[in-house]
Amino acid sequence: MVVTRGGGGVFARTAALGLSRPATPIELVDTVGAGDSFTAGLLDGLGRADLLGGANRAALAAVDESTLKSVLDEAGRIAAITCSRPGADPPTRAELDAD
């Protein structure tokens, strides 16, 4: 389970782990697209960690803290970049990789 809390960050819970992560500090311009950007980043991160799909259900349930932190932080970063721009304008993969 993942619960976004806007400027309050994000909370995630698995059967064995509960984890809160802070929001990425930004100068807020527009919140349109923040949730969609976060969710896309979350799915991308889980996919890159090979944690999506029925065959990976047990691996997702047993995700380690380091991997979960990394996935949540990247998703939060994607949402933060989106919120630092006018309109729903999420970052590209090239922008994310350039940092």
QUIWOSUL-V485742 format. One record per pair of residues at least 6 apart in sequence whose ideal C-beta (glycine too) atoms are under 7 Angstrom apart, sorted by the first residue. I is the first residue (numbers start at 1). J is the second residue. Records with the same first field share a line. If there is no record, write none. Layout:
I=J ; J
This chain:
1=12 ; 13
2=10 ; 12 ; 42
3=10 ; 11
4=10 ; 35 ; 38
5=11
7=23
8=23
9=20 ; 21 ; 22 ; 23
10=21 ; 72 ; 76
11=20
12=19 ; 68 ; 72
14=61 ; 63
15=61
17=65 ; 68
19=65 ; 68 ; 69
21=69 ; 72 ; 73 ; 76
23=76 ; 80
24=76 ; 77 ; 80
26=80 ; 83 ; 84
27=84
28=83
29=83 ; 84 ; 85 ; 86
30=83 ; 85 ; 86 ; 87
31=83
32=87 ; 88
33=82 ; 88 ; 90
34=79 ; 82 ; 83
37=78 ; 79 ; 82 ; 90
38=75 ; 76 ; 78 ; 79
40=78 ; 90
41=74 ; 75 ; 78 ; 79
42=71 ; 75
45=71 ; 74 ; 75
46=52 ; 71
49=67 ; 71
50=56
51=59 ; 60 ; 63
78=90 ; 91
81=90 ; 91
82=88 ; 89 ; 90
